[in-house]
Amino acid sequence: MNDGTLAIVLGGGKGTRLIPLTKDRAKPAVPFGGKYRLVDIPISNCINSGIKKIYILTQFNSASLHNHISNTYIFDTFSQGFVSVLAAGQTPQNEDWYQGTADAVRKNIMHFHDQQPKYYIILSGDQLYRMDYREMLKTHRESNAELTIAVKPISRNEATGLGIVGTDKTGRIVSFLEKPPIDMDISDYKAPGSIFEANGIDAQLNFGKEYLASMGIYIFNAEAMEKALDNNRTDFGKEIIPETIHKVKVQTHIFNDFWEDIGTIKSFYDTNLNLASLTPDFNFYDELMPIYTHRRHLPATKVNFCTISQSLTSEGSIITNASIVNSIIGVRTLIESGANLDGVYCMGSNYYESDEEKLNNKKRGIPNIGIGRGTIIRKAIIDLNARIGDGCRIGIDTFDRVDGVYEFYHICDGIIVIPKNAIIPAGTVV
């Protein structure tokens, strides 16, 4: 059914709102949920939907993304499937970098032609959701649309940060409004009740969510997309989609499940820690539609004399005599005796240090990778391979967190972020 569908995952730009997490890596390669990368979400949705021809478009800090993709998504010869990263590069026809989402797709069309696609599905590399794209393809085919946009019911307050679509009674999109301010009257954009009924959505359970927001997920007929890109427009959401609505039939596909755009440090932090709550909004424990990632062949986490509550611990970690609450512990995390973590996402490490390396660290006065003895941390993100010494106090003594870049750390949206490979000397107070 999906052999003619080609998936394109947009890797985003510089990811400035996620700095310092994106300082040395592309946004889709940012570690997520303890053991995953953000890009695993759209790729897993594709695989679970039978779509196995996938391109990832990126141009900034693509090395770690290349490594993750090449070590993770290896299909057998007979499936003819692939996941391939297309990084921006100069050609005789184009000497500029990608100028936007539409421009990135336009500059790679020659590669897409090799697959002879009938449909293109355009996806984002920084969203958390689980969707069976076969249902969206079914909507697209049955409505005879040339473009179908996945939309989510939202409230008026939520509409200020999203693109809102106006539809007729059949779900065909007739208008589009980008991020309307809260004082603007957008009552004309309320979705007809018949659309919710047709999709089996209970009006009472969905009370207050009268508007439909674009999720940035599109299915184009191949010919329709190439026509839509036959210009110098650079962005899908701001330019291509609003113009296409008035030229061809554009249909909605309603998605009424969990969906989160992870574009800021705050949304990244909140979404991750929610995974460790008693009833998380997103369920990773779904065997029918799993989220795939790199297989590391690591041992199970060892927990010695610890108190751990509402937290996730990833494989390969060793945690000794620690108190951990409402936190996520990434792969290969070493936490020493007496440490106390509350509201912390610790991404872990890419490797283990040998005894010889640890001895050399001690001679040089450098902490080992991990979290030292007696260190207390509150409301923080700790990136990969960070070295936090003994007796540090991070986020404990200062209640007024002023956003900025400091000697050993950043503060973004009131959240302390310890960058990748950072060295925090013993006894440091942040």
C-alpha positions as CSV (number, residue, x, y, z in Angstrom):
1,M,0.0,0.0,0.0
2,N,2.8,2.4,0.9
3,D,5.5,1.5,-1.7
4,G,4.8,4.7,-3.6
5,T,5.2,6.9,-0.5
6,L,8.4,8.7,0.2
7,A,9.0,10.3,3.6
8,I,10.9,13.5,4.1
9,V,11.9,14.5,7.7
10,L,12.8,18.1,8.1
11,G,15.8,18.5,10.4
12,G,15.2,22.1,11.2
13,G,17.6,25.1,11.1
14,K,20.2,26.1,13.6
15,G,17.9,25.1,16.5
16,T,18.8,28.4,18.4
17,R,15.9,27.9,20.9
18,L,17.5,24.6,22.0
19,I,21.0,25.9,22.5
20,P,23.2,24.7,24.1
21,L,21.7,21.2,23.3
22,T,22.1,22.0,19.6
23,K,25.5,23.7,19.8
24,D,27.3,20.6,18.6
25,R,24.5,18.6,17.1
26,A,21.5,18.9,14.7
27,K,18.2,19.3,16.4
28,P,16.9,15.8,15.4
29,A,20.0,14.2,17.1
30,V,19.3,15.7,20.5
31,P,19.0,12.8,23.1
32,F,15.5,12.3,24.3
33,G,13.7,10.1,26.9
34,G,16.9,8.6,28.3
35,K,17.9,6.4,25.4
36,Y,16.4,7.9,22.2
37,R,17.0,10.7,19.8
38,L,14.3,13.1,18.6
39,V,14.6,11.8,15.0
40,D,13.6,8.3,16.2
41,I,10.0,9.5,16.6
42,P,9.1,10.3,12.9
43,I,11.3,7.4,11.7
44,S,9.6,4.9,14.0
45,N,6.1,6.2,12.9
46,C,7.2,5.7,9.3
47,I,8.4,2.1,9.9
48,N,5.3,1.2,11.9
49,S,3.2,2.6,9.0
50,G,5.0,0.5,6.4
51,I,6.9,3.5,4.9
52,K,10.5,2.5,4.6
53,K,12.0,5.0,2.2
54,I,13.0,8.0,4.3
55,Y,15.2,11.0,3.8
56,I,16.3,13.3,6.6
57,L,17.1,16.9,5.5
58,T,19.6,18.8,7.6
59,Q,22.4,21.3,7.3
60,F,23.8,22.2,10.8
61,N,26.1,20.0,12.8
62,S,25.0,16.8,11.0
63,A,27.9,14.5,12.1
64,S,26.1,13.0,15.2
65,L,22.9,12.6,13.2
66,H,24.7,10.8,10.5
67,N,26.3,8.5,13.1
68,H,23.0,7.7,14.7
69,I,21.2,7.0,11.5
70,S,23.9,4.8,10.0
71,N,24.3,2.8,13.2
72,T,20.5,2.3,13.8
73,Y,18.4,2.0,10.7
74,I,19.8,-0.8,8.6
75,F,17.2,-2.5,6.4
76,D,17.6,-5.9,4.8
77,T,18.4,-6.1,1.1
78,F,15.0,-7.4,0.1
79,S,12.9,-4.6,1.7
80,Q,14.6,-1.9,-0.5
81,G,14.1,0.4,2.5
82,F,16.5,3.1,3.7
83,V,16.9,6.0,6.0
84,S,19.3,8.5,4.4
85,V,20.6,11.9,5.6
86,L,20.8,14.7,3.0
87,A,22.9,17.5,4.3
88,A,23.0,20.8,2.5
89,G,25.8,21.1,0.0
90,Q,26.8,23.2,-3.0
91,T,26.0,22.0,-6.5
92,P,26.5,23.6,-9.9
93,Q,22.8,24.5,-9.7
94,N,22.6,25.6,-6.1
95,E,25.5,27.2,-4.1
96,D,23.3,28.4,-1.2
97,W,22.3,26.6,2.0
98,Y,18.7,25.7,2.7
99,Q,16.7,28.9,3.1
100,G,13.7,27.2,4.7
101,T,11.7,24.0,4.8
102,A,10.3,24.3,1.3
103,D,13.7,25.4,-0.1
104,A,15.3,22.3,1.5
105,V,12.8,20.0,-0.2
106,R,13.1,21.8,-3.6
107,K,16.9,21.5,-3.6
108,N,16.7,17.7,-3.1
109,I,14.0,16.8,-5.6
110,M,16.5,15.3,-8.0
111,H,17.3,12.7,-5.3
112,F,13.6,12.0,-4.7
113,H,13.0,11.3,-8.4
114,D,15.1,8.2,-8.2
115,Q,12.5,6.6,-6.0
116,Q,9.6,7.5,-8.4
117,P,7.2,8.4,-5.5
118,K,3.5,8.7,-5.9
119,Y,3.1,10.5,-2.6
120,Y,5.4,12.6,-0.4
121,I,4.8,12.8,3.3
122,I,6.6,15.8,4.9
123,L,7.4,15.4,8.6
124,S,9.1,17.4,11.4
125,G,12.2,16.1,13.3
126,D,11.3,17.7,16.6
127,Q,7.8,16.5,17.6
128,L,6.6,13.8,20.0
129,Y,3.5,11.8,18.9
130,R,2.6,8.4,17.6
131,M,0.6,8.2,14.4
132,D,-0.2,5.5,11.9
133,Y,0.4,7.4,8.6
134,R,-1.7,4.7,6.8
135,E,-4.8,6.3,8.2
136,M,-3.7,9.7,6.9
137,L,-2.9,8.2,3.5
138,K,-6.4,6.7,3.5
139,T,-8.0,10.1,4.1
140,H,-5.8,11.6,1.4
141,R,-6.9,9.0,-1.2
142,E,-10.6,8.8,-0.3
143,S,-11.0,12.6,-0.4
144,N,-9.2,12.9,-3.8
145,A,-7.1,15.7,-2.4
146,E,-3.8,16.8,-3.8
147,L,-2.6,17.8,-0.4
148,T,-3.7,16.6,3.1
149,I,-2.7,18.3,6.3
150,A,-2.7,16.6,9.7
151,V,-4.6,18.8,12.2
152,K,-5.2,18.7,15.9
153,P,-8.2,20.1,17.8
154,I,-7.1,22.9,20.1
155,S,-8.5,25.7,22.3
156,R,-8.5,29.4,21.6
157,N,-5.6,30.0,24.0
158,E,-3.5,27.4,22.2
159,A,-4.2,28.9,18.8
160,T,-1.8,31.9,19.5
161,G,1.3,29.7,18.8
162,L,0.1,27.6,15.9
163,G,-1.3,27.8,12.4
164,I,-5.1,27.6,12.3
165,V,-7.1,26.2,9.4
166,G,-10.6,27.0,8.4
167,T,-12.6,24.2,6.8
168,D,-16.0,23.5,5.2
169,K,-18.3,20.8,6.4
170,T,-16.4,18.1,4.5
171,G,-13.1,18.9,6.0
172,R,-11.7,20.7,3.0
173,I,-9.4,23.6,4.0
174,V,-10.6,26.9,2.7
175,S,-8.4,29.3,4.8
176,F,-5.3,29.5,6.9
177,L,-4.2,31.8,9.7
178,E,-0.7,31.9,11.2
179,K,-0.5,32.4,15.0
180,P,-3.5,34.7,15.6
181,P,-3.0,37.0,18.7
182,I,-5.3,36.4,21.6
183,D,-7.3,39.6,21.1
184,M,-8.1,38.8,17.5
185,D,-11.6,37.5,16.6
186,I,-11.1,34.2,14.9
187,S,-14.6,32.8,15.4
188,D,-14.9,32.2,11.7
189,Y,-12.3,29.5,12.0
190,K,-14.2,27.3,14.4
191,A,-14.4,23.8,12.9
192,P,-17.9,22.6,11.9
193,G,-19.3,20.0,14.4
194,S,-19.9,17.6,11.5
195,I,-16.1,17.1,11.1
196,F,-15.7,16.0,14.7
197,E,-18.7,13.7,14.4
198,A,-17.4,12.1,11.2
199,N,-14.1,11.4,13.0
200,G,-15.8,9.9,16.1
201,I,-14.8,12.7,18.4
202,D,-17.1,13.2,21.4
203,A,-18.0,16.9,21.5
204,Q,-18.4,16.8,25.3
205,L,-15.0,15.2,25.9
206,N,-13.5,17.6,23.4
207,F,-15.3,20.7,24.8
208,G,-13.4,23.9,24.3
209,K,-11.2,22.6,21.5
210,E,-13.1,24.2,18.6
211,Y,-10.2,25.1,16.3
212,L,-8.0,22.9,14.1
213,A,-4.2,23.6,14.2
214,S,-1.8,22.4,11.5
215,M,0.7,19.8,12.9
216,G,3.2,20.5,10.2
217,I,2.6,17.0,8.7
218,Y,1.7,17.0,5.0
219,I,0.9,14.4,2.3
220,F,1.3,15.7,-1.2
221,N,0.6,14.0,-4.5
222,A,4.0,14.0,-6.2
223,E,3.0,16.2,-9.1
224,A,1.2,18.6,-6.8
225,M,4.2,19.1,-4.6
226,E,6.5,19.8,-7.5
227,K,4.0,22.4,-8.8
228,A,3.8,24.0,-5.4
229,L,7.6,24.3,-5.2
230,D,8.0,25.7,-8.7
231,N,8.8,29.2,-7.4
232,N,11.2,30.9,-5.0
233,R,9.1,30.5,-1.8
234,T,11.2,29.1,1.1
235,D,8.8,28.0,3.8
236,F,5.9,25.4,3.8
237,G,3.9,26.8,6.8
238,K,4.1,30.5,6.0
239,E,4.1,30.5,2.2
240,I,3.5,27.2,0.3
241,I,0.5,25.9,2.3
242,P,-1.5,29.2,2.3
243,E,-1.0,29.6,-1.5
244,T,-1.8,25.9,-2.3
245,I,-5.1,26.1,-0.4
246,H,-6.4,28.5,-3.1
247,K,-5.2,26.4,-6.1
248,V,-6.0,22.8,-5.4
249,K,-8.1,20.6,-3.0
250,V,-6.5,20.5,0.4
251,Q,-8.0,18.2,3.0
252,T,-7.7,17.8,6.8
253,H,-6.8,14.7,8.6
254,I,-7.8,15.0,12.3
255,F,-5.4,13.6,14.9
256,N,-6.9,13.7,18.4
257,D,-4.1,12.1,20.4
258,F,-1.0,13.4,22.2
259,W,1.2,15.7,20.1
260,E,3.9,18.1,21.3
261,D,6.2,20.4,19.4
262,I,9.6,20.3,21.1
263,G,11.1,23.6,20.0
264,T,12.3,25.2,23.3
265,I,14.3,24.2,26.3
266,K,11.2,24.5,28.5
267,S,9.1,22.2,26.2
268,F,12.0,19.8,25.9
269,Y,12.5,19.7,29.7
270,D,8.7,19.4,30.5
271,T,8.0,16.8,27.9
272,N,10.9,14.6,29.0
273,L,10.1,14.7,32.7
274,N,6.4,14.0,32.0
275,L,7.6,10.6,30.6
276,A,8.6,9.7,34.2
277,S,5.3,10.7,35.7
278,L,2.7,8.1,37.0
279,T,0.5,8.6,34.0
280,P,2.6,10.1,31.2
281,D,0.9,11.9,28.3
282,F,3.0,9.8,25.8
283,N,3.2,6.1,26.2
284,F,6.5,4.5,25.2
285,Y,5.2,1.1,26.4
286,D,3.3,0.3,23.2
287,E,4.5,-3.0,21.7
288,L,2.4,-2.7,18.6
289,M,3.9,0.6,17.6
290,P,7.3,0.8,19.3
291,I,9.8,3.7,19.1
292,Y,13.1,2.3,17.7
293,T,16.6,3.5,18.5
294,H,20.2,2.5,18.4
295,R,20.8,-1.0,19.9
296,R,23.7,-0.6,22.3
297,H,24.1,-4.1,23.9
298,L,24.5,-2.6,27.3
299,P,24.0,-4.4,30.7
300,A,20.9,-3.7,32.8
301,T,21.2,-0.7,35.2
302,K,22.7,-1.6,38.6
303,V,21.0,0.1,41.6
304,N,22.7,-0.1,45.0
305,F,20.9,1.1,48.2
306,C,18.9,3.8,46.4
307,T,15.6,5.6,46.7
308,I,14.1,6.1,43.2
309,S,10.6,7.5,42.6
310,Q,8.7,8.5,39.4
311,S,11.9,8.2,37.4
312,L,13.3,6.4,34.3
313,T,16.7,4.7,34.3
314,S,18.3,3.7,31.0
315,E,20.5,0.7,30.4
316,G,24.2,0.5,31.4
317,S,23.9,2.9,34.4
318,I,25.3,2.3,37.9
319,I,23.6,4.2,40.7
320,T,24.8,3.9,44.3
321,N,23.2,5.2,47.5
322,A,21.4,8.0,45.7
323,S,18.0,9.7,46.0
324,I,16.3,10.3,42.6
325,V,12.9,11.8,42.2
326,N,11.0,12.9,39.0
327,S,14.1,12.4,36.9
328,I,15.4,10.6,33.8
329,I,18.7,8.9,33.8
330,G,20.3,8.3,30.4
331,V,22.5,5.5,29.2
332,R,25.9,4.7,31.0
333,T,25.2,7.2,33.8
334,L,27.4,6.8,36.9
335,I,25.9,8.3,40.0
336,E,28.1,8.2,43.2
337,S,27.1,7.7,46.8
338,G,25.0,10.4,48.5
339,A,23.9,12.2,45.3
340,N,20.4,13.7,45.2
341,L,18.5,14.5,42.0
342,D,15.1,16.1,41.7
343,G,13.6,17.1,38.4
344,V,16.8,16.3,36.4
345,Y,17.3,14.9,32.9
346,C,20.8,13.4,32.9
347,M,21.6,12.3,29.3
348,G,24.4,10.0,30.4
349,S,27.5,9.1,28.5
350,N,28.7,7.9,25.1
351,Y,31.3,5.6,26.7
352,Y,32.7,4.2,29.9
353,E,36.0,5.4,31.3
354,S,38.7,2.8,32.1
355,D,40.3,2.5,35.5
356,E,43.5,4.0,34.0
357,E,41.5,7.0,32.7
358,K,39.9,7.6,36.1
359,L,43.3,7.5,37.8
360,N,44.6,10.1,35.3
361,N,41.5,12.2,35.9
362,K,42.3,12.1,39.7
363,K,45.9,13.2,39.2
364,R,44.7,16.1,37.0
365,G,42.0,17.1,39.4
366,I,39.3,16.4,36.8
367,P,36.0,14.7,37.9
368,N,35.0,11.4,36.3
369,I,32.2,11.3,33.8
370,G,28.9,11.2,35.8
371,I,27.7,12.7,39.0
372,G,30.0,12.9,42.0
373,R,29.6,12.0,45.7
374,G,27.1,14.1,47.7
375,T,26.2,16.3,44.7
376,I,22.7,17.8,44.8
377,I,20.9,18.9,41.6
378,R,17.5,20.4,41.1
379,K,15.6,21.3,37.9
380,A,18.4,20.8,35.4
381,I,19.4,19.2,32.1
382,I,22.8,17.5,32.1
383,D,24.1,16.8,28.5
384,L,26.2,13.9,27.5
385,N,29.6,13.2,29.0
386,A,29.4,15.9,31.6
387,R,31.7,15.6,34.5
388,I,30.2,16.9,37.8
389,G,32.5,16.7,40.8
390,D,31.9,15.7,44.4
391,G,29.8,18.0,46.7
392,C,28.4,20.3,44.0
393,R,25.1,22.2,44.6
394,I,23.3,22.9,41.4
395,G,20.0,24.7,41.5
396,I,19.7,24.6,45.3
397,D,20.8,27.9,46.7
398,T,19.6,30.4,44.0
399,F,15.8,30.9,43.6
400,D,16.1,33.7,41.1
401,R,17.4,32.0,38.0
402,V,18.3,34.6,35.4
403,D,18.5,33.3,31.8
404,G,22.0,33.7,30.4
405,V,25.3,32.0,29.5
406,Y,27.6,31.4,32.5
407,E,31.1,29.9,33.0
408,F,30.1,26.3,33.4
409,Y,26.4,26.3,32.5
410,H,23.5,28.0,30.8
411,I,20.1,29.0,32.2
412,C,17.3,28.8,29.7
413,D,13.6,29.4,30.6
414,G,14.7,29.1,34.2
415,I,16.2,25.7,33.7
416,I,19.9,25.0,34.3
417,V,21.6,23.3,31.4
418,I,25.0,21.7,31.8
419,P,26.5,21.5,28.2
420,K,27.9,18.4,26.6
421,N,31.5,17.5,27.8
422,A,31.3,20.2,30.6
423,I,33.6,19.9,33.6
424,I,32.1,21.1,36.9
425,P,34.8,21.1,39.6
426,A,34.1,19.6,43.0
427,G,32.3,21.9,45.4
428,T,30.8,24.2,42.7
429,V,27.7,26.0,43.6
430,V,25.4,27.0,40.7
